[in-house]
């Protein structure tokens, strides 16, 4: 088993109550994949067939408006996080988003069919499925609530908490799009935060 395999299976054990038998049964299904910067894990209007676990890299989930040609960033996912269009994955309906690698990235992935086989044959993998659903429900609801209840600055701080080095890794305009603000507004937020730290 490679070091990267170790990382993947340690994360899976930390995430759900999986024993040695559960892990062993799943090993043939988890496959490594390298995704170059600018390439896609999944495309808009296609069914998302795979669940990925990020070993290295960062991904953005974004909606491309066919009328305005504007891209709107919805989520970012980075190391040790699952990457998937969960609604499309479970419903088998086309995805509303693109999922793009923002750096040269490495993931391990499992197909919908293989994961569902594990659900049906191993009770602990069934628990994994429930925890995965709860995770993505929480992610989606938190994102909605942030827009309702939090200021742009608070949302920016929460983004940094979730992805501490994201500012060094992706262009500022992607962060502005995620926050729903302009680049100058993001610059002002950063300056305010730096001033507060200096006080």
Protein Blocks (a to p, Z undefined) as FASTA:
>chain_A
ZZklmmmmmmmmmmpccdfklmmmmmmmpccddddehiafbdehiacfbdcddfbdcddd
ddddfklopacdfbdcdehiacddfklmmnopacfbdcddfbdcddddddfklmmmmmmm
mmklmmmmmmmmmmmmmmmmmmmmmmmmpcfklmmmmmmmmmmmlmmmpcfklmmmmnop
afklmmmmmmmmmmmmmZZ
